Amino acid sequence: MSCRYYRILIFSHRGRCRLLGEARDNTIGAIEKIRNLGIRGVEIDVWLSKDNKTLLLHDNEVSLTGKKVKTDQALAREILSERNFTPLPGRQKTIMGKWRSPPPLEEILQHFSEIYFNLELKFSHNSGLSDREKIWIKYILSLLTLNESLERVIVSSFNWDAVDYLISLNDVVKGGYLFENNRWEEALKRGIATGIFSLHPHYSATKEEKIEKAKIANLKVIVWTVNSGEMIKRLLLQGVDGIITDYPYIAVNIREELCKSEEK
């Protein structure tokens, strides 16, 4: 019989794994290393830039060249481009190219067809949407549809209006509410009404009885960002459906240990 803990997805936070060193977030090379460890979940973050480009970044600032700028400036995209790195000859250039900068989102979806993604839509505000942001969400949905990724991508955001708008456009896409501390009941009630796929609470706000309430409502629970081995084990035992962590290899090992103990 398959171990029940194998049904719990482990997501590598920021498209990287700290056990592999400080690799640049959301790059082909970083995600390949995650995949080679047998990890099948990756969380990546996307922003809409001022010049209407989709940027794969965790924070709203980048400082890869020692120059920090906000991602709502067109310069942020330029900082992430290959022109800012010294060219390398031959095969080394090909290998290093995987680590230089995050590729377009569609390239990641195509390159990792076996990976489950948690795609977080980032905004500078947590409510409301401009017409430009609505067009961007339609664009994201079109990428997921064209790359046949709707079944393996969860789109989450702290801006619940963005999630609601996304799922209003397509009844297959999976949307999730990100939240902290005291918004459990609000998220549960609204999520039931709007038909989202999952709740994404901070781990510190996650209790077993709240997980049970979500399961009764047929909502998945995916917690973030859990880096303590003790906390990862507790949440696995409590029955969460997914864990986002900077240390996915530790989480996978704990899951294996729980499965072995269940077989005894």
Summary of the structure (lengths in Angstrom):
residues: 264
radius of gyration: 18.5
end to end distance: 12.8
largest distance: 57.5
contacts: 852
relative contact order: 0.15
helix: 48%
strand: 19%
